[in-house]
Each structure stands twice: as structure tokens, then as C-alpha cells.
Amino acid sequence: MPVKSPYPDFEIPDTDIWSFLFERNDRAFPDDKELFVDADTKRSYTFGQLRDSAVTFAHGLKATWNWKKSDVLVIFSPNCVDTPTLMYGVAWTGGVISPANPTYTVDELAFQLGNSEAKALATQRALLPVAREAAKKVGLPEDRIILIGDERDPTGMVKHFTSIRNISGTTRFRRQRVDAKKDVAYLVYSSGTTGFPKGVMLSHRNIVANILQCKHTEGRYLSWNGNADGKGDRILGLLPFFHIYGLTCILHVSVHAGYAVITFIFVAPPVILLLGKHPVVDKYDLSSLRMLNSGAAPLTRELVQTASARIKVPIKQGYGLTETSPTTHTQTWEDWDKDIGSVGQLHPNMEAKYMTTPEDDSEPQEVSVGQVGELWMRGPNVFMGYHKNKKATDGCLTPDGWFMTGDVGYQDKDGKFFITDRIKELIKYKGFQVPPAELEGILLDNELIDDVAVIGVYSEQHACEVPRAYVVRSAASKASGVSEADEAAKIVAWIHDKVAQHKRLRGGVRFVDAIPKSVSGKILRRVLKDQAKKEDEKLKAKL
């Protein structure tokens, strides 16, 4: 039977994002509550300033570009204190925000502009060359590019968003009404780790539901006016705003709850890795932190224990996906060290089950507690589908609303959920499934290793895939004078007795300068697989 959340269900209001955040009657904090602060320039927005600037921008969109419901604005920018103004201004108009990774190339940005049918593009001055080329490639006029941030275009050719306003002042605009369940609020593109990025359509209801789910779980421990100074909790805006993790957990939850010393941080696993191993951490005082929450990729028991012991701050895990707006699970603050490695309990108003993944045409079956399977979930925060991609939508959403996540894991007898890997990343050795993340967690406990990624490589000797580790050597390892060949042999021997025989590193160890990762912390295994293929072809050519 599917598992329901241990939290009681709550009623989700049938309302759009703007109404939910800015026209609510139950807001406890005042208009002058500071919400967003730029740490470098000290430029900030209070709740009232954010609301007013968003409305001004919305009026400007309508007056300048005749902005209509469902029109798409792509934001191509690193984190910026102005981003919320654009987001909520577009929400006021009934439009759609599509955030883009600021590290994109011209072709990558052009793909998103074209696929989303963007009507305008917001960026920062440093990214203008890429933005201009990408816009030109898809036929988006240059006068539809605007700037955010503190720098202006010295040529004056590209306007700053603050100049997009209702100049006449005589035309009065009405806020666009939307259908919370059917209208898209955000078009967030997946990382594209298995092909072209897919545009995940998230409705107003999806986001509102997830804000409230966070309120009923994480929000129990945070306040807008607590702590010794009476100024409440502050969340560090470390997560990228273009990623759904930062988009919801930083930009939306903060506005709803009034969170503005930093007491709480949402992070991704690479940050935990650095906190546990980088020498610079010892130079800083982290005593204001009460908790860190890691998501976006699995975090191993070994890494949690190492980093938490070093910085003396609890570290817990959560789980979610772009397609679930994003959060679906979180550990409670009280239990952070009781089930290390677990992503915690299911959020309210949700159901979940683990299913078999048959390789033939047979139907998936639900597995028992403790058995490994693919996680399926259902709830009000599950996305509407993929933009212009019915095949992909039908491949992961069942007719009765279950979302097949593609993530593998299990549930224990106490109702705690565990995520071990992605189905597509499992290494299949002679009928056995080997989760790369499990091996990575063990290897990170080795003092010779700073970072590691494990992939499957085909072995003609075994006629199947075998695990291979790509390793970043620690400073101590490099200083030891031991050759790479000898160090690799030591690592293979070290893990030999720590794992079952089918999990041993039969593919050996290769050393790299850095592990390729997405901004959200996911290991880009396809990059390593391409590298492995070239290495093996080169080796064959020598024989």
C-alpha cells in the first residue's frame, strides 16, 4: 500500500502566487520587514518595497511591451537582489518566469529561449555578449533584453529593468486573473543530464502547495522575529535562484514566512564536502548557524558525520525534484543524527511508494518495506508535465497522477525514506545492481581522496559493466611522493574488503583534477563516461 505522510493533511487555497504572498490576511510581519539584502552593496528590499517594485515593473511590462498572460520572461543571471522583483512582477501580469543557468553557452541559452518561446530576456551586464548572441539566434529583438543588478549598459542600448515602467502614468492596469491549477507560473528547465533539457511546467498551485508543505515541516523551527536580536532567522541565499531548490526554498518561502549572524542554510552536497575537508573553514566562526539542510543529490553518512563534527553544526537532508516544486521529504531537526543518510519523512498531502523496475513489458509492482525500488509520488506539488514534450510526460506521469521519479531507494520500518541513486546510473555487474553513490560515500572516508565519482565502464573480460572510480587526490596524497599507479592500487585494495564482491573497483581508479558537476551538485557522469571511452580506446590503440 502507498505510504501517506505522517504529517496531517491541510487545505491548499485555490489561489495564485501573487494573491497568496501579497494579498493575504494572515501575514504576521510588517511591510518594513527586510527580506532580501545584497551582502556586497547592502542594497535591500523590504516586503513593502518588493511588492511595490514588482507592481511598478508589471505595469511597465504591460505599457512597454503589451505583456499578456502566459508570456515568458527568461532570467539569465547569477543570484541578484533584483530577481524577486522581476519574478513577482511577471506573476502580477499572469506571465511565466523561466530561469536560466548563467553559465550557459550561446547555444544552450538559445535552446531555452526558443523552446520556451520567450518574449523577453533579463540578464546582467557581464552576460550581455552571450545574451545578445542567443537572442539574435532565435530572433528575439535586442530591445527585448533588459538588465538587472547594479551595472548599466554604458552604450545605453540595453535598458535597465527600472526603466521599464508605465511612463504615461495615465493608463490603469488590472492584475491578470489566473487559474491556479491550470496556468503555468514557472517553466524550469531540467539539468539535461540525459539529453536536451526539458521544460518542467509548474503551476501556481504547485508552488503554493510546496510553500505550505515547507511551512508545516521546516517552518516549525524558524521564525521572522525570534533569536536574541528579535530579528528572526535569516536564510543565506547560497542556492542558485535559477534552480528550483533556490527558487522555491529561498525566494518564495522567505517572502511567505518573513525570514530575512545567518542561522540556517539550504545547501547542496559539494558545499558539505568543502565544509568537511577544506582548510579555509577553520578560519571562520560558524556559531550563528543552527542547522544546515542538504538536498539536490544524495549525501552519505560518512560525509555528514565528518562535516558536522568539524563545524559543530547539525546537518540534515531533504529530497525533492524540479518536477515536485521541489521538496517532498525532509528530516526533522530532532532526528538529524538518528537516521543519517535518510532524507526523512514525506511532506504533508503526499503519497509515495517504491516500485519494481522490470526490464521487460511486465507491469511494475510495489515492493515491501526495506526492499529497493523506484520511488513514485503523488501530491499537489507534482508538476503539470513537460513543455512541448508529451512523450516524456507520458513516460513519467501515470493516468492516476503518480510521478515516477527515476530515483532508487527504500523505506525503513519507521517510515524514513532513503535515496540511493538514479535508475539510469546504476552499474549492472553480472546481474547485480551497484549504486555509485554508495561507493562514493565509502571512498570519501579515505584520507587520500578529496572528491570522487564512480561510473560503470564496459569490461570485455567480464562481459558487463564494472565500477571505476575517478578520484581527486588530497593534498596529503600529492605531497607523499607516491606515484599515481601505486596510489590507485592502494585505493582499490583499501575498499576491497569494505564492500560486497560485486561492488569492488574492477574498473580501477583514475585521477582527475576535479569531478564534473552541475550547479546543483549532481555529478555529470556522462562527462566521465565520455572520458572513460576515450581512455579505453587510447589504451586499445596501444595494444
Secondary structure as the mmCIF struct_conf table of DSSP 4:
data_model
#
loop_
_struct_conf.conf_type_id
_struct_conf.id
_struct_conf.beg_label_comp_id
_struct_conf.beg_label_asym_id
_struct_conf.beg_label_seq_id
_struct_conf.end_label_comp_id
_struct_conf.end_label_asym_id
_struct_conf.end_label_seq_id
HELX_LH_PP_P HELX_LH_PP_P1 PRO A 2 PRO A 2
STRN STRN1 VAL A 3 LYS A 4
HELX_LH_PP_P HELX_LH_PP_P2 SER A 5 SER A 5
BEND BEND1 PRO A 6 TYR A 7
HELX_LH_PP_P HELX_LH_PP_P3 PRO A 8 ASP A 9
HELX_LH_PP_P HELX_LH_PP_P4 GLU A 11 PRO A 13
BEND BEND2 ASP A 14 ASP A 14
HELX_RH_AL_P HELX_RH_AL_P1 ILE A 17 PHE A 22
BEND BEND3 GLU A 23 GLU A 23
BEND BEND4 ASN A 25 ASN A 25
BEND BEND5 PHE A 29 PHE A 29
TURN_TY1_P TURN_TY1_P1 ASP A 31 ASP A 32
STRN STRN2 GLU A 34 VAL A 37
TURN_TY1_P TURN_TY1_P2 ALA A 39 THR A 41
STRN STRN3 SER A 44 THR A 46
HELX_RH_AL_P HELX_RH_AL_P2 PHE A 47 TRP A 65
TURN_TY1_P TURN_TY1_P3 LYS A 69 SER A 70
STRN STRN4 VAL A 72 PHE A 76
BEND BEND6 PRO A 78 ASN A 79
TURN_TY1_P TURN_TY1_P4 VAL A 81 ASP A 82
HELX_RH_AL_P HELX_RH_AL_P3 THR A 83 THR A 93
TURN_TY1_P TURN_TY1_P5 GLY A 94 GLY A 94
STRN STRN5 VAL A 96 ALA A 100
TURN_TY1_P TURN_TY1_P6 PRO A 102 THR A 103
HELX_RH_AL_P HELX_RH_AL_P4 VAL A 106 SER A 116
TURN_TY1_P TURN_TY1_P7 GLU A 117 GLU A 117
BEND BEND7 LYS A 119 LYS A 119
STRN STRN6 ALA A 120 THR A 123
HELX_RH_3T_P HELX_RH_3T_P1 ARG A 125 LEU A 127
HELX_RH_AL_P HELX_RH_AL_P5 LEU A 128 VAL A 138
TURN_TY1_P TURN_TY1_P8 GLY A 139 GLY A 139
HELX_RH_3T_P HELX_RH_3T_P2 GLU A 142 ARG A 144
STRN STRN7 ILE A 145 LEU A 147
BEND BEND8 GLY A 149 ASP A 150
TURN_TY1_P TURN_TY1_P9 PRO A 154 THR A 155
BEND BEND9 GLY A 156 GLY A 156
BEND BEND10 VAL A 158 VAL A 158
STRN STRN8 LYS A 159 HIS A 160
HELX_RH_3T_P HELX_RH_3T_P3 PHE A 161 SER A 163
BEND BEND11 ARG A 165 ARG A 165
BEND BEND12 ILE A 167 SER A 168
HELX_LH_PP_P HELX_LH_PP_P5 ARG A 174 ARG A 177
TURN_TY1_P TURN_TY1_P10 ALA A 180 LYS A 182
BEND BEND13 ASP A 183 ASP A 183
STRN STRN9 VAL A 184 TYR A 189
TURN_TY1_P TURN_TY1_P11 THR A 193 THR A 194
BEND BEND14 GLY A 195 PHE A 196
STRN STRN10 GLY A 199 SER A 203
HELX_RH_AL_P HELX_RH_AL_P6 HIS A 204 THR A 217
HELX_RH_3T_P HELX_RH_3T_P4 GLU A 218 TYR A 221
BEND BEND15 TRP A 224 ASN A 225
BEND BEND16 ASN A 227 ASN A 227
TURN_TY1_P TURN_TY1_P12 ALA A 228 ASP A 229
BEND BEND17 GLY A 230 LYS A 231
STRN STRN11 ILE A 235 ILE A 235
TURN_TY1_P TURN_TY1_P13 GLY A 237 LEU A 238
BEND BEND18 LEU A 239 LEU A 239
TURN_TY1_P TURN_TY1_P14 PHE A 241 PHE A 242
BEND BEND19 HIS A 243 HIS A 243
HELX_RH_AL_P HELX_RH_AL_P7 ILE A 244 GLY A 246
HELX_RH_PI_P HELX_RH_PI_P1 LEU A 247 HIS A 252
HELX_RH_AL_P HELX_RH_AL_P8 VAL A 253 ALA A 257
TURN_TY1_P TURN_TY1_P15 GLY A 258 GLY A 258
STRN STRN12 PHE A 264 VAL A 267
HELX_RH_AL_P HELX_RH_AL_P9 PRO A 269 LYS A 277
HELX_RH_3T_P HELX_RH_3T_P5 PRO A 279 LYS A 283
BEND BEND20 TYR A 284 TYR A 284
TURN_TY1_P TURN_TY1_P16 SER A 287 SER A 288
STRN STRN13 MET A 291 SER A 294
BEND BEND21 ALA A 296 ALA A 297
HELX_RH_AL_P HELX_RH_AL_P10 ARG A 301 ILE A 311
TURN_TY1_P TURN_TY1_P17 LYS A 312 LYS A 312
STRN STRN14 ILE A 315 GLY A 320
HELX_RH_3T_P HELX_RH_3T_P6 THR A 322 THR A 324
BEND BEND22 SER A 325 PRO A 326
STRN STRN15 THR A 327 THR A 330
BEND BEND23 TRP A 333 TRP A 333
TURN_TY1_P TURN_TY1_P18 GLU A 334 LYS A 338
BEND BEND24 ASP A 339 ASP A 339
TURN_TY1_P TURN_TY1_P19 ILE A 340 GLY A 341
STRN STRN16 GLY A 344 GLY A 344
STRN STRN17 GLN A 345 LEU A 346
HELX_LH_PP_P HELX_LH_PP_P6 HIS A 347 HIS A 347
TURN_TY1_P TURN_TY1_P20 PRO A 348 ASN A 349
STRN STRN18 GLU A 351 MET A 355
BEND BEND25 GLU A 359 SER A 362
HELX_LH_PP_P HELX_LH_PP_P7 GLU A 363 PRO A 364
STRN STRN19 GLU A 366 GLU A 366
HELX_LH_PP_P HELX_LH_PP_P8 VAL A 367 SER A 368
TURN_TY1_P TURN_TY1_P21 VAL A 369 GLY A 370
STRN STRN20 GLY A 373 ARG A 378
BEND BEND26 GLY A 379 GLY A 379
TURN_TY1_P TURN_TY1_P22 PRO A 380 ASN A 381
BEND BEND27 VAL A 382 VAL A 382
STRN STRN21 GLY A 385 TYR A 386
TURN_TY1_P TURN_TY1_P23 HIS A 387 LYS A 388
HELX_RH_AL_P HELX_RH_AL_P11 LYS A 390 ASP A 394
TURN_TY1_P TURN_TY1_P24 GLY A 395 CYS A 396
STRN STRN22 LEU A 397 LEU A 397
TURN_TY1_P TURN_TY1_P25 PRO A 399 ASP A 400
BEND BEND28 GLY A 401 GLY A 401
STRN STRN23 PHE A 403 GLN A 411
TURN_TY1_P TURN_TY1_P26 LYS A 413 ASP A 414
BEND BEND29 GLY A 415 GLY A 415
STRN STRN24 PHE A 417 ARG A 422
HELX_RH_3T_P HELX_RH_3T_P7 ILE A 423 GLU A 425
STRN STRN25 ILE A 427 TYR A 429
TURN_TY1_P TURN_TY1_P27 LYS A 430 GLY A 431
STRN STRN26 PHE A 432 VAL A 434
HELX_RH_AL_P HELX_RH_AL_P12 PRO A 436 LEU A 443
TURN_TY1_P TURN_TY1_P28 LEU A 444 ASP A 445
BEND BEND30 ASN A 446 ASN A 446
TURN_TY1_P TURN_TY1_P29 GLU A 447 LEU A 448
STRN STRN27 ILE A 449 SER A 459
TURN_TY1_P TURN_TY1_P30 GLU A 460 ALA A 463
STRN STRN28 CYS A 464 ARG A 473
HELX_LH_PP_P HELX_LH_PP_P9 SER A 474 SER A 474
HELX_RH_AL_P HELX_RH_AL_P13 ALA A 475 ALA A 479
TURN_TY1_P TURN_TY1_P31 SER A 480 SER A 480
HELX_RH_AL_P HELX_RH_AL_P14 GLU A 484 HIS A 496
TURN_TY1_P TURN_TY1_P32 ASP A 497 LYS A 498
BEND BEND31 VAL A 499 VAL A 499
HELX_RH_3T_P HELX_RH_3T_P8 GLN A 501 LYS A 503
BEND BEND32 ARG A 504 ARG A 504
TURN_TY1_P TURN_TY1_P33 ARG A 506 GLY A 507
STRN STRN29 VAL A 509 PHE A 511
BEND BEND33 ASP A 513 ASP A 513
STRN STRN30 LYS A 517 LYS A 517
TURN_TY1_P TURN_TY1_P34 VAL A 519 SER A 520
BEND BEND34 GLY A 521 GLY A 521
STRN STRN31 ILE A 523 ILE A 523
HELX_RH_AL_P HELX_RH_AL_P15 ARG A 525 LYS A 542
#
